[in-house]
Amino acid sequence: MAADLGELLVPYMPTIRVPRTGDRVFKSECAFSYDSPESEGGLYVCMNTFLGFGREHVERHYRKTGQSVYMLLKRHVKEVRGHTICFYIGLHTDSCEDEAKLVIFPDHFEIPLPNIEELPALVTIACDAALNAASAYKKQESDSWDEEIQVSKHARSLRQQDNGVRIPPSGWKCQKCEMRENLWLNLTDGAVLCGKWFFDGAGGNGHALDHYKDTNFPLAVKLDNITADGADIYSFDEEEAVLDPHISEHLQHFGIDMLQIVRPRVSEWEVIQESGMKLKEVYGSGFTGIKNLGNSCYLGTTMQVLFSIPEFQRAYVGNLQRIYDYSPLDPTTDFSTQIQVVLGFSLQHQSKGISPKMFKAMVSKGHPEFSSNRQQDAHEFFLHLINLVERNSAGSENPSDVFRYLVEERVQCCQTQKVCYNQKVDYLMQLPAPMEAASNREELIAYEAKRREAEENMRAPPEPVRARIPFTACLQAFTEPENVPDFWSSALQAKSAGVKTSRFASFPEYLVVQIKKFTFGVDWVPKKLDLSIDVPDFLDLSRLRGTGLQAGEEELPDLTPPIVLPEDTRAPDIDESAAMQLAEMGFPLEACRKAVYYTGNMGPEMAFNWIIAHMEEPDFAEPLALPSFMEPGPSMASLGLAATPLDNQPPEESIAILTSMGFPRRHTVQALKATVSDSLSSPAAHTLTLVKTTQTYCPGPGCYELFAFISHMGASTMSGRYVCHIKKEGRWVIFNDHKVCLSERPPKDLGYIYFYRRLSSC
């Protein structure tokens, strides 16, 4: 029999590989579905590419590639006291029975494994290596910033000093400086000291870490995060967030009784998740949850909303066969394939939840933030996803067109009163939240006074008051003129004061509205304003339609500013110490290097201001592309041309010229990149690109109905979590990770991003 098996496998030996270091072995998930070893047909792992396929898709892979040898993995999960226990392949337990076979196509000839004596040595080694290889996502997960938090080795043996220290309920400040935020209580001696830019992204002077270096007291707890349910604990010795099973006792030592900490009013978390209500769970097509992979709820909620839009369903689910047939040899890296896997399974299968590891790995590849396991901003991920859809829709239907609309920007020179009208493409409307317009302003002022008094007297703070802001006030703030910094007036041929107003030049099919809830605290950490906004179910934006040049208005001359080439064409040095100082605050290093470069090495403070002004740009964290300036010959100067930097990065002087005219930097960079045809590029041509567009937009009505919204819970975009509510079949449904229920009280006033569908009439 051994000889027979050896002879049988001889023709296929050149196609069988042993997994090498760096090879990803997909033995837990099908590349085209969510089939796994626990599925009825098991999972087939190609012994050449190590891609996994369910029974429905393995035949297609065989026909497409000619690869004949697969390892079939099956897992039979036992029921233990009513609970299903399951583990990764390779871990054998009493609760699971694993079965592995080699299968040779097209005859489906099966060889049970292990079969060491009868199989050729190479085949045995390859099978053993594949079975024992880590999950395809294991390295990504272990390298990520947020792993599963473990119990500290110091928790059980921690010795606390009997020094009589008692911590008051409020009024804390760092014992070494005046910091009143991001304060950490050392659990050994009760010292209250400020943190650094670690763990939760908060800022400080690092006195808590310095204290550890002086004393070796290892554990500290974040003061403002202590609740009856737990606390944030950091181990300086282990250099990571940890658990402390005895945290209640350790806090009690310094006079803090966790069980007596009462949550003020009904918390935002409880309202948004509709806690305390008996919500009816729903399943089936369109009601499939998305499991949280570890701070991935920003991805899950955004995808749930997109899944509910018919244009996305048609593009990716209505075209499955074409996507299957034309997918690349490695479908795990193909956007169209992976988005249809998630979307198709959500709409066509009965499941309580899917785990989109392959999709997350694909959409986040190369992105410094989304590739981590840290919490991210759903607004930024939405724009990132739209960018991917645009990039991968060449020659086919582009479902992101439903969000695209034209913005009319009117820029006026304050000195001459002359105007210019520009148009730009956008996908999302950002609405300010004017706190001064709060309907309960007097109550807010009284609360702030009580809070300051309690802090000064080291008493417990009063119950917080949430600002109630009319939605009409947000719209009014959106239409208010805003100053254009460094505006260059073509009428004066010089810099002048300028103002800009924005209107709709066209209306999208689906309007996405983001409420600007996040601001910066005294430590420059993004923090969320506690707001309640009466967001309407029906919205009429007709009065915000643009008008174009009006009678009596005089246009600014169509002239470009003079280009001043630098005298020293050598790229300046970058103050790496200043860049590292900014990076320690939690900003991407490449963004910090650009900030230092573009502010002329004027120091961290100037560079920090640049970061704040540019952090929403899509290329914010991309590596710095230094300009390679050309020798300014006579023809170049006379034509007003600037050299094109490496990697198609527009020259900074051209960007400055266009932004001085009132164009947003993000759109300016995109236009400059789009119009570069050779090594030289004309700013005048770029202006033309921004002003005129070759795409036709249907003006349509400005009437909308709310059909979905994403809500954020937590103090900043760096923490907390997201859920979404979607209106389906006339009922609001809450998607809370893998749990999907009928909503009883959709908290529309606490949303962060709102999605409206256009109506034929108001």
C-alpha positions as MATLAB code, in Angstrom:
seq = 'MAADLGELLVPYMPTIRVPRTGDRVFKSECAFSYDSPESEGGLYVCMNTFLGFGREHVERHYRKTGQSVYMLLKRHVKEVRGHTICFYIGLHTDSCEDEAKLVIFPDHFEIPLPNIEELPALVTIACDAALNAASAYKKQESDSWDEEIQVSKHARSLRQQDNGVRIPPSGWKCQKCEMRENLWLNLTDGAVLCGKWFFDGAGGNGHALDHYKDTNFPLAVKLDNITADGADIYSFDEEEAVLDPHISEHLQHFGIDMLQIVRPRVSEWEVIQESGMKLKEVYGSGFTGIKNLGNSCYLGTTMQVLFSIPEFQRAYVGNLQRIYDYSPLDPTTDFSTQIQVVLGFSLQHQSKGISPKMFKAMVSKGHPEFSSNRQQDAHEFFLHLINLVERNSAGSENPSDVFRYLVEERVQCCQTQKVCYNQKVDYLMQLPAPMEAASNREELIAYEAKRREAEENMRAPPEPVRARIPFTACLQAFTEPENVPDFWSSALQAKSAGVKTSRFASFPEYLVVQIKKFTFGVDWVPKKLDLSIDVPDFLDLSRLRGTGLQAGEEELPDLTPPIVLPEDTRAPDIDESAAMQLAEMGFPLEACRKAVYYTGNMGPEMAFNWIIAHMEEPDFAEPLALPSFMEPGPSMASLGLAATPLDNQPPEESIAILTSMGFPRRHTVQALKATVSDSLSSPAAHTLTLVKTTQTYCPGPGCYELFAFISHMGASTMSGRYVCHIKKEGRWVIFNDHKVCLSERPPKDLGYIYFYRRLSSC';
ca = [
       0.000    0.000    0.000;
       2.895    2.329    0.812;
       4.280    1.884   -2.681;
       0.834    2.459   -4.162;
       0.385    5.756   -2.303;
       3.898    6.842   -3.222;
       3.270    6.115   -6.892;
      -0.116    7.826   -6.725;
       1.435   11.030   -5.383;
       4.483   11.108   -7.700;
       2.799   13.234  -10.429;
       1.758   15.805   -7.856;
       4.995   16.041   -5.850;
       6.240   19.198   -7.669;
       3.067   21.042   -6.595;
       3.252   20.155   -2.886;
       5.107   22.720   -0.780;
       6.297   22.834    2.815;
       5.123   26.087    4.486;
       8.078   28.427    4.936;
       8.533   31.231    7.430;
       6.217   34.023    6.349;
       3.730   31.767    4.542;
       0.162   32.245    5.740;
      -1.774   29.003    6.175;
      -5.519   29.670    5.911;
      -6.783   26.667    7.830;
      -9.654   28.332    9.671;
     -11.553   30.268    6.964;
     -12.535   29.913    3.309;
     -11.292   32.630    0.961;
     -14.760   32.923   -0.603;
     -17.070   32.268    2.329;
     -17.152   31.679    6.053;
     -16.808   27.927    5.737;
     -14.447   26.484    8.344;
     -13.342   23.048    9.574;
     -16.540   23.039   11.632;
     -18.724   23.443    8.521;
     -20.523   20.379    7.254;
     -18.155   19.892    4.327;
     -15.019   20.910    6.228;
     -12.255   23.124    4.847;
      -9.869   22.254    2.002;
      -6.378   23.746    2.283;
      -4.416   23.917   -0.953;
      -1.027   22.260   -0.414;
       0.632   24.723   -2.776;
      -0.827   28.133   -1.907;
      -2.166   27.194    1.566;
      -5.426   29.008    0.809;
      -8.563   27.552    2.393;
     -11.763   26.717    0.502;
     -15.171   25.390    1.479;
     -16.710   22.476   -0.373;
     -18.645   24.851   -2.635;
     -15.511   26.670   -3.830;
     -12.687   24.125   -3.883;
     -13.722   22.714   -7.286;
     -13.472   26.183   -8.825;
      -9.961   26.620   -7.434;
      -8.945   23.224   -8.848;
     -10.308   24.072  -12.315;
      -8.731   27.519  -12.279;
      -5.247   26.538  -11.074;
      -4.892   22.833  -11.802;
      -3.759   22.297   -8.213;
      -4.901   18.788   -7.290;
      -3.746   18.105   -3.718;
      -5.643   19.568   -0.769;
      -5.726   18.865    2.938;
      -9.283   18.405    4.167;
      -9.759   19.547    7.755;
     -12.861   18.670    9.713;
     -13.684   19.462   13.295;
     -16.461   17.688   15.141;
     -17.441   19.835   18.126;
     -19.016   18.176   21.132;
     -21.664   19.758   23.300;
     -20.451   20.235   26.883;
     -23.221   21.032   29.380;
     -25.182   22.824   26.694;
     -22.255   24.963   25.529;
     -20.324   24.513   22.318;
     -16.567   24.644   22.818;
     -14.315   25.145   19.871;
     -10.614   25.726   19.400;
      -8.222   26.413   16.541;
      -7.013   23.512   14.449;
      -3.906   22.056   15.980;
      -5.261   22.169   19.540;
      -6.688   18.789   20.429;
      -9.063   18.695   23.384;
     -11.632   16.368   24.844;
     -14.339   18.711   23.506;
     -13.319   18.476   19.851;
     -12.468   15.678   17.457;
     -10.211   16.738   14.595;
      -9.972   14.854   11.343;
      -7.447   15.489    8.554;
      -7.138   13.888    5.122;
      -5.292   14.455    1.891;
      -7.707   14.753   -1.025;
      -6.601   14.401   -4.642;
      -8.770   16.019   -7.307;
     -10.598   15.479   -9.584;
     -11.357   11.963   -8.298;
     -11.623   13.018   -4.637;
      -9.283   10.217   -3.615;
      -8.849   10.480    0.163;
      -5.785    9.549    2.257;
      -6.298    9.672    6.049;
      -3.701   11.551    8.094;
      -1.354   10.976    9.770;
       0.022    8.285    7.512;
       3.751    8.586    8.092;
       4.824    5.119    6.975;
       2.890    5.078    3.717;
       3.425    8.647    2.469;
       6.582   10.072    0.897;
       8.709   12.007    3.406;
       8.134   15.366    1.665;
       4.355   14.947    1.853;
       4.496   13.962    5.522;
       6.665   16.973    6.358;
       4.388   19.339    4.389;
       1.232   18.029    6.056;
       2.759   18.168    9.526;
       4.014   21.731    8.968;
       0.626   22.892    7.677;
      -1.227   21.296   10.592;
       1.081   22.885   13.146;
       1.436   26.282   11.479;
       0.005   29.277   13.306;
      -3.234   30.789   12.086;
      -2.870   33.128    9.096;
      -3.815   35.955   11.451;
      -1.795   34.861   14.456;
       1.195   37.096   13.752;
      -0.990   40.069   12.975;
      -2.899   39.545   16.208;
       0.171   39.019   18.372;
       1.883   42.092   16.934;
      -1.151   44.267   17.448;
      -1.291   46.890   20.130;
      -4.321   45.544   21.955;
      -3.983   41.877   22.845;
      -6.103   40.096   25.380;
      -5.324   41.650   28.757;
      -3.657   39.251   31.220;
      -3.500   39.192   35.020;
      -0.396   40.981   36.285;
       2.248   38.843   37.943;
       2.352   41.489   40.694;
      -1.390   41.481   41.466;
      -1.475   38.720   44.077;
       1.757   39.614   45.850;
       1.507   43.416   45.778;
       2.649   45.010   49.038;
       1.005   48.317   49.931;
       2.518   50.873   52.275;
       0.658   51.806   55.469;
       1.371   55.506   55.044;
      -2.103   56.861   55.798;
      -2.698   58.133   52.236;
      -6.401   58.647   51.423;
      -7.530   59.618   47.932;
     -10.422   62.129   47.707;
     -13.272   61.657   45.179;
     -12.125   64.621   43.039;
      -9.711   67.533   42.837;
      -6.697   65.390   41.936;
      -3.540   66.800   40.429;
      -0.069   65.442   39.750;
       2.260   65.623   42.747;
       5.119   66.779   40.486;
       3.308   69.247   38.207;
      -0.071   70.927   37.726;
      -1.587   68.299   35.412;
      -5.196   67.528   36.376;
      -5.927   64.957   33.672;
      -4.475   61.548   32.790;
      -3.613   60.928   36.437;
      -2.475   57.542   37.751;
      -2.613   56.256   41.328;
       0.352   54.090   42.260;
      -1.072   51.081   44.095;
       1.949   50.672   46.359;
       2.352   54.114   47.963;
      -0.734   56.039   46.763;
       1.263   58.593   44.750;
      -0.885   60.482   42.206;
       1.159   61.327   39.126;
       0.577   62.168   35.476;
       1.022   59.648   32.715;
       2.725   59.878   29.367;
       1.430   59.274   25.840;
       0.868   55.588   26.353;
      -1.830   53.011   27.082;
      -4.973   55.070   26.354;
      -3.441   57.800   24.198;
      -3.673   60.399   26.956;
      -0.993   63.028   27.486;
       1.177   64.116   30.374;
       4.742   64.658   31.545;
       5.540   61.057   32.393;
       5.876   61.538   36.147;
       4.124   58.228   36.899;
       6.764   56.386   34.865;
       9.569   58.377   36.505;
       8.167   57.388   39.905;
       8.346   53.712   38.963;
      11.963   54.091   37.839;
      12.804   55.600   41.238;
      10.835   53.145   43.381;
      10.125   49.987   41.323;
       6.484   50.157   42.500;
       4.954   48.343   39.496;
       1.167   48.892   39.323;
      -0.894   52.042   38.768;
      -4.598   52.651   38.175;
      -6.111   55.463   36.117;
      -8.107   57.601   38.520;
     -10.887   58.924   36.323;
     -11.720   55.470   34.890;
     -12.560   53.695   38.145;
     -16.130   52.369   38.221;
     -18.011   49.764   40.186;
     -17.280   47.355   37.316;
     -13.503   47.761   37.174;
     -10.610   50.054   36.325;
      -7.757   50.604   33.862;
      -4.535   49.197   35.347;
      -1.026   49.478   33.933;
       2.095   47.520   34.891;
       5.264   49.537   34.408;
       7.347   46.423   34.941;
       5.428   44.340   32.373;
       4.973   47.378   30.105;
       1.346   46.656   29.297;
      -2.221   46.998   30.475;
      -3.034   44.281   32.991;
      -5.788   42.861   35.171;
      -5.761   42.906   38.963;
      -8.234   40.449   40.546;
      -7.693   42.225   43.881;
      -8.185   45.763   42.608;
     -11.114   46.396   44.959;
      -8.964   45.585   48.009;
      -5.999   47.539   46.668;
      -8.145   50.645   46.140;
      -9.839   50.230   49.523;
      -6.384   50.556   51.099;
      -6.354   54.200   49.949;
      -9.977   54.916   50.885;
     -11.590   54.215   47.497;
     -14.644   51.964   47.716;
     -15.409   50.759   44.176;
     -18.842   49.468   45.168;
     -19.856   52.942   46.370;
     -18.983   54.614   43.055;
     -22.376   55.469   41.599;
     -22.772   56.158   37.916;
     -24.213   59.617   37.322;
     -27.612   59.436   35.627;
     -28.317   56.873   32.957;
     -25.011   56.660   31.112;
     -24.494   57.206   27.416;
     -23.467   53.548   27.131;
     -26.769   52.335   28.542;
     -28.906   54.667   26.419;
     -27.138   53.913   23.132;
     -27.119   50.143   23.685;
     -30.697   50.243   25.026;
     -29.551   48.400   28.137;
     -32.172   47.189   30.577;
     -34.760   46.590   27.855;
     -35.896   43.180   26.720;
     -34.867   43.488   23.099;
     -36.004   40.775   20.716;
     -33.118   39.204   18.811;
     -33.551   38.796   15.047;
     -31.701   36.603   12.545;
     -31.640   35.871    8.857;
     -30.897   37.727    5.658;
     -29.900   41.310    6.410;
     -29.834   40.677   10.164;
     -26.422   39.022   10.518;
     -24.146   40.460   13.179;
     -20.427   41.112   12.779;
     -18.247   39.824   15.581;
     -15.830   42.190   17.268;
     -12.255   41.180   16.477;
     -10.931   43.395   19.260;
     -11.805   47.100   18.963;
     -13.080   46.523   15.416;
     -16.644   47.789   16.001;
     -15.849   50.909   13.926;
     -15.477   48.550   10.952;
     -18.520   46.427   11.761;
     -20.942   49.314   12.171;
     -19.772   51.050    8.989;
     -20.118   47.851    6.970;
     -23.583   47.115    8.372;
     -24.850   50.464    7.068;
     -23.273   49.963    3.632;
     -24.772   46.464    3.452;
     -28.243   47.976    3.768;
     -27.818   50.149    0.645;
     -29.190   48.517   -2.548;
     -26.413   49.896   -4.767;
     -23.768   48.103   -2.694;
     -25.812   44.905   -2.682;
     -26.174   45.030   -6.456;
     -22.492   45.752   -7.057;
     -21.118   42.980   -4.885;
     -23.827   40.374   -4.305;
     -25.721   40.621   -7.577;
     -22.439   40.005   -9.396;
     -21.043   37.063   -7.448;
     -20.273   34.737  -10.351;
     -18.274   37.387  -12.199;
     -16.312   38.225   -9.050;
     -15.574   34.535   -8.456;
     -14.498   33.942  -12.058;
     -12.217   36.978  -12.282;
     -10.749   36.940   -8.786;
      -6.935   36.739   -8.645;
      -5.075   33.584   -7.682;
      -4.857   34.942   -4.133;
      -8.425   36.135   -3.447;
      -7.541   37.067    0.150;
      -5.936   40.267   -1.172;
      -8.695   41.222   -3.615;
     -11.078   43.956   -2.468;
     -14.076   42.963   -4.603;
     -13.804   39.326   -3.530;
     -13.500   40.025    0.164;
     -16.252   42.648    0.371;
     -18.636   40.279   -1.411;
     -17.692   37.521    1.033;
     -18.767   39.670    3.961;
     -21.758   41.227    2.228;
     -22.923   38.048    0.517;
     -22.794   35.971    3.687;
     -24.609   38.688    5.616;
     -27.463   38.793    3.117;
     -27.762   35.167    2.072;
     -27.080   33.004    5.119;
     -28.702   32.280    8.439;
     -26.065   33.135   11.023;
     -25.792   34.835   14.382;
     -22.536   36.522   13.438;
     -19.564   36.476   11.106;
     -15.915   37.085   11.962;
     -14.401   39.151    9.115;
     -10.701   38.613    9.850;
      -9.763   38.210    6.191;
     -11.683   41.329    5.178;
     -10.150   43.444    7.949;
      -6.654   42.271    7.061;
      -7.229   43.197    3.419;
      -8.781   46.674    3.867;
      -6.264   47.682    6.533;
      -3.111   46.395    4.863;
      -0.446   49.094    4.873;
      -2.548   51.552    6.858;
      -0.733   52.573   10.069;
      -3.938   52.882   12.122;
      -6.514   50.464   10.715;
      -3.956   47.632   10.589;
      -3.649   47.824   14.377;
      -6.139   46.505   16.907;
      -6.671   49.936   18.443;
     -10.041   51.611   18.357;
     -10.416   53.943   15.361;
     -12.734   56.677   14.131;
     -15.713   55.318   12.156;
     -15.813   58.583   10.183;
     -12.207   58.094    9.016;
     -12.822   54.433    8.215;
     -15.879   55.342    6.129;
     -13.756   57.689    3.991;
     -10.986   55.079    3.782;
     -13.480   52.485    2.600;
     -14.964   54.846    0.010;
     -11.450   55.434   -1.289;
     -10.952   51.661   -1.662;
     -14.294   51.276   -3.432;
     -13.353   54.078   -5.854;
      -9.938   52.565   -6.501;
     -11.329   49.083   -7.164;
     -14.333   50.020   -9.313;
     -12.533   50.828  -12.560;
     -14.580   49.522  -15.486;
     -17.497   48.435  -13.313;
     -20.321   49.902  -11.265;
     -19.048   52.208   -8.527;
     -21.489   51.995   -5.616;
     -19.785   54.863   -3.775;
     -21.233   57.230   -6.392;
     -24.369   57.318   -4.246;
     -22.486   59.390   -1.645;
     -20.732   61.758   -4.037;
     -21.919   65.332   -4.405;
     -20.619   68.721   -5.456;
     -19.959   71.510   -2.989;
     -20.065   75.086   -4.175;
     -17.511   77.232   -2.364;
     -17.824   81.006   -2.559;
     -14.630   82.841   -1.614;
     -14.679   86.604   -1.177;
     -11.830   89.073   -0.865;
     -12.756   91.239    2.127;
     -10.831   94.222    0.800;
     -12.172   94.392   -2.773;
     -15.446   92.466   -2.158;
     -14.768   90.496   -5.331;
     -15.651   86.794   -5.366;
     -14.815   83.486   -6.986;
     -16.915   80.326   -7.098;
     -15.266   76.905   -6.970;
     -16.633   73.392   -6.882;
     -15.236   70.362   -5.093;
     -16.340   66.756   -4.719;
     -17.248   65.502   -1.267;
     -18.802   62.425    0.334;
     -19.686   63.547    3.824;
     -21.217   66.659    5.365;
     -19.601   67.734    8.632;
     -21.885   69.736   10.899;
     -20.493   71.884   13.723;
     -22.052   71.555   17.179;
     -22.250   75.163   18.489;
     -22.241   74.884   22.284;
     -23.284   78.520   22.584;
     -26.596   77.595   20.949;
     -27.519   75.022   23.628;
     -31.115   75.373   24.753;
     -30.072   74.542   28.356;
     -27.151   76.969   28.438;
     -27.955   78.342   31.905;
     -28.050   74.816   33.312;
     -24.663   74.098   31.736;
     -23.143   77.261   33.227;
     -24.476   76.345   36.675;
     -23.106   72.829   36.385;
     -19.655   74.090   35.382;
     -19.582   76.394   38.415;
     -20.529   73.507   40.727;
     -17.948   71.262   39.129;
     -15.148   73.794   39.676;
     -16.260   74.354   43.265;
     -16.289   70.612   43.964;
     -12.828   70.249   42.446;
     -11.396   73.110   44.535;
     -12.892   71.656   47.727;
     -12.003   68.074   46.772;
     -15.627   66.913   46.920;
     -17.465   64.523   44.640;
     -18.412   66.205   41.336;
     -22.058   67.045   40.613;
     -24.144   64.999   38.210;
     -23.088   65.952   34.655;
     -25.408   67.945   32.422;
     -25.674   67.078   28.735;
     -25.875   69.995   26.296;
     -29.057   70.049   24.190;
     -28.385   71.659   20.815;
     -31.070   72.251   18.151;
     -30.277   70.663   14.795;
     -31.211   73.949   13.112;
     -28.348   75.601   15.020;
     -25.933   73.056   13.556;
     -27.142   73.828   10.033;
     -26.857   77.549   10.710;
     -23.268   77.127   11.912;
     -22.481   75.154    8.739;
     -23.561   78.071    6.550;
     -21.640   80.720    8.494;
     -18.700   82.328    6.655;
     -15.273   81.115    7.730;
     -11.946   82.867    7.418;
      -9.480   81.691    4.770;
      -5.973   81.814    6.245;
      -3.251   83.287    4.013;
      -5.793   84.137    1.316;
      -4.144   85.394   -1.878;
      -6.332   87.935   -3.679;
      -5.872   87.914   -7.440;
      -7.500   91.360   -7.538;
      -4.793   92.827   -5.287;
      -2.012   90.458   -6.396;
      -1.242   90.099   -2.705;
      -2.402   88.379    0.446;
      -5.605   89.702    1.948;
      -8.364   88.760    4.361;
     -10.789   86.301    2.770;
     -13.965   84.480    3.796;
     -15.529   81.310    2.466;
     -19.070   79.923    2.506;
     -20.222   76.501    1.324;
     -23.435   75.325   -0.329;
     -24.602   72.250   -2.252;
     -23.991   72.403   -5.997;
     -25.712   69.015   -6.238;
     -27.340   66.631   -3.786;
     -26.248   62.993   -3.318;
     -28.529   59.989   -3.398;
     -27.413   59.193    0.143;
     -26.384   62.017    2.433;
     -23.889   61.220    5.192;
     -23.871   63.735    8.055;
     -21.194   63.713   10.747;
     -21.667   65.726   13.931;
     -18.391   67.320   15.039;
     -18.503   65.956   18.562;
     -14.788   65.719   19.102;
     -12.503   68.511   20.252;
      -9.125   68.743   21.988;
      -8.683   68.886   25.753;
      -5.993   70.763   27.647;
      -3.675   67.789   27.087;
      -4.412   67.832   23.309;
      -6.157   64.475   23.459;
      -9.282   64.254   21.253;
     -12.294   64.320   23.565;
     -15.980   64.044   22.909;
     -18.506   66.741   23.729;
     -21.496   65.436   25.693;
     -24.276   66.443   23.303;
     -27.900   65.712   22.573;
     -29.061   66.945   19.156;
     -32.647   66.707   17.935;
     -31.717   65.139   14.606;
     -34.852   64.994   12.403;
     -36.225   61.946   10.596;
     -36.908   64.098    7.534;
     -34.538   66.743    6.262;
     -35.030   69.468    3.647;
     -31.776   71.075    2.494;
     -33.230   72.934   -0.466;
     -32.305   76.302    1.035;
     -28.652   75.231    1.062;
     -28.528   74.813   -2.713;
     -25.777   76.886   -4.344;
     -26.652   79.783   -6.607;
     -23.479   80.567   -8.526;
     -22.431   84.093   -9.424;
     -25.184   86.567   -8.525;
     -26.181   89.809  -10.160;
     -24.037   92.626   -8.834;
     -21.158   90.354   -7.840;
     -17.784   90.954   -9.467;
     -15.481   88.009  -10.043;
     -11.894   87.893   -8.922;
      -9.488   87.892  -11.897;
      -8.469   84.431  -13.090;
      -4.807   84.902  -12.234;
      -2.401   82.633  -10.380;
       0.003   83.836   -7.698;
       3.682   84.119   -8.600;
       5.708   81.048   -7.732;
       8.741   81.688   -5.589;
      11.311   78.961   -5.927;
      13.583   78.436   -2.930;
      17.057   79.893   -3.163;
      18.546   76.765   -1.675;
      17.284   73.845   -3.741;
      18.660   71.283   -1.342;
      16.081   69.561    0.830;
      16.383   70.874    4.408;
      17.351   68.603    7.263;
      14.598   67.296    9.514;
      14.898   67.761   13.250;
      14.397   64.105   14.132;
      14.335   64.845   17.869;
      11.348   67.155   17.376;
       9.658   64.490   15.242;
      10.223   61.849   17.924;
       8.872   64.194   20.590;
       5.633   64.502   18.619;
       5.546   60.762   17.928;
       5.648   60.115   21.669;
       2.323   61.951   21.862;
       0.755   59.169   19.824;
       0.914   60.652   16.313;
       2.285   58.555   13.398;
       6.038   59.101   13.009;
       5.848   59.876    9.281;
       3.209   62.547    9.957;
       5.502   64.052   12.599;
       8.430   64.149   10.175;
       6.274   65.921    7.593;
       5.066   68.380   10.217;
       8.627   69.266   11.213;
       9.689   69.548    7.560;
       6.788   71.698    6.399;
       7.159   74.082    9.347;
      10.837   74.638    8.598;
      12.227   73.013   11.744;
      10.684   75.753   13.862;
      10.189   73.436   16.819;
       7.612   70.930   18.155;
       4.969   73.564   18.907;
       4.813   74.836   15.319;
       4.887   71.272   14.025;
       2.073   70.294   16.400;
      -0.126   73.053   14.958;
       0.562   71.668   11.464;
      -0.511   68.197   12.648;
      -3.787   69.488   14.054;
      -4.537   71.301   10.791;
      -3.763   68.313    8.557;
      -4.599   65.192   10.566;
      -7.836   64.509    8.645;
      -6.067   64.341    5.270;
      -5.981   60.863    3.691;
      -2.180   60.977    3.228;
      -1.576   62.284    6.755;
       0.429   59.250    7.882;
       2.080   58.457    4.539;
       5.872   58.763    4.323;
       7.343   62.177    3.565;
       8.232   62.595   -0.118;
      10.922   65.281   -0.230;
      10.810   67.556   -3.299;
      13.627   67.304   -5.794;
      13.696   70.853   -7.122;
      14.845   71.404  -10.700;
      17.287   74.079  -11.746;
      15.110   77.181  -12.411;
      15.905   77.848  -16.040;
      14.452   80.870  -17.889;
      11.688   78.933  -19.675;
      10.563   77.340  -16.442;
      10.388   80.634  -14.580;
       8.590   82.378  -17.407;
       5.990   79.635  -17.590;
       5.503   79.612  -13.829;
       6.123   75.881  -13.559;
       7.186   73.943  -10.509;
       9.054   70.682  -10.378;
       7.159   67.564   -9.482;
       8.452   65.795   -6.363;
       9.174   62.123   -6.177;
       6.328   59.607   -5.833;
       3.865   61.985   -7.538;
       3.739   64.124   -4.371;
       2.762   67.674   -5.425;
       5.269   70.428   -4.612;
       4.477   72.229   -1.399;
       4.645   75.655   -3.056;
       1.898   74.634   -5.522;
      -0.226   73.335   -2.656;
       0.278   76.616   -0.799;
      -0.810   78.636   -3.824;
      -4.085   76.768   -4.199;
      -4.914   76.632   -0.508;
      -4.360   80.384   -0.358;
      -7.192   80.694   -2.885;
      -9.547   78.931   -0.493;
      -9.280   75.330   -1.670;
      -9.035   72.705    1.116;
      -5.591   71.136    1.268;
      -6.938   67.572    0.956;
      -8.727   68.332   -2.326;
      -5.800   70.416   -3.557;
      -3.373   67.519   -3.156;
      -5.778   65.156   -4.921;
      -6.217   67.567   -7.829;
      -2.488   68.166   -8.168;
      -1.796   64.442   -8.241;
      -4.581   63.816  -10.733;
      -3.321   66.370  -13.262;
       0.391   65.555  -13.289;
       1.169   64.383  -16.817;
       4.959   64.620  -16.795;
       7.760   65.973  -14.679;
       6.379   69.510  -14.864;
       2.954   70.639  -13.690;
       1.138   73.945  -13.928;
      -0.740   75.341  -10.905;
      -3.103   77.043  -13.327;
      -4.111   73.662  -14.718;
      -4.681   72.371  -11.209;
      -6.982   75.284  -10.457;
      -8.966   74.427  -13.551;
      -9.287   70.884  -12.254;
     -10.747   72.093   -8.996;
     -13.105   74.599  -10.566;
     -14.447   72.419  -13.344;
     -15.399   68.766  -13.361;
     -15.993   66.428  -16.284;
     -18.520   64.322  -14.372;
     -22.227   64.991  -14.721;
     -24.216   65.296  -11.507;
     -27.987   65.123  -11.265;
     -29.086   68.172   -9.229;
     -32.139   66.410   -7.766;
     -34.137   67.487   -4.727;
     -32.648   68.200   -1.315;
     -35.195   66.095    0.611;
     -34.045   63.183    2.771;
     -35.241   60.542    5.214;
     -33.065   59.127    8.001;
     -32.466   55.375    7.643;
     -29.366   54.678    9.754;
     -26.998   56.175   12.289;
     -23.766   55.146   13.993;
     -23.268   56.031   17.659;
     -20.046   56.253   19.618;
     -19.713   55.478   23.329;
     -16.661   56.686   25.203;
     -14.549   59.751   25.882;
     -12.566   59.921   22.623;
     -12.103   58.283   19.230;
      -9.138   56.449   20.756;
     -11.371   54.456   23.089;
     -14.951   53.295   23.597;
     -17.040   51.439   21.065;
     -19.603   51.835   18.294;
     -23.079   50.461   17.598;
     -25.423   51.295   14.745;
     -29.179   51.501   14.254;
     -30.694   50.786   10.835;
     -34.306   51.109    9.761;
     -35.371   47.854    8.092;
     -38.877   46.940    6.981;
     -40.297   49.898    8.880;
     -38.593   48.949   12.198;
     -35.408   50.253   13.776;
     -32.858   47.489   14.391;
     -29.790   47.774   16.631;
     -26.544   46.100   15.483;
     -24.316   45.664   18.525;
     -21.407   43.567   17.253;
     -22.741   40.014   16.708;
     -26.000   40.756   18.533;
     -28.868   42.037   16.362;
     -32.168   43.064   17.973;
     -35.304   45.034   17.279;
     -34.823   48.490   18.762;
     -37.298   49.880   21.274;
     -35.887   53.383   21.795;
     -33.416   54.325   19.038;
     -31.207   57.068   20.591;
     -31.193   59.321   17.534;
     -30.144   62.371   19.561;
     -26.845   60.767   20.612;
     -25.625   59.650   17.177;
     -22.258   60.476   15.638;
     -22.759   59.735   11.899;
     -26.208   59.871   10.261;
     -27.237   58.352    6.933;
     -30.119   59.828    4.921;
     -31.826   58.470    1.797;
     -33.000   61.008   -0.796;
     -36.729   61.339   -1.443;
     -38.410   62.260   -4.694;
     -40.125   65.189   -3.003;
     -40.372   66.845    0.400;
];
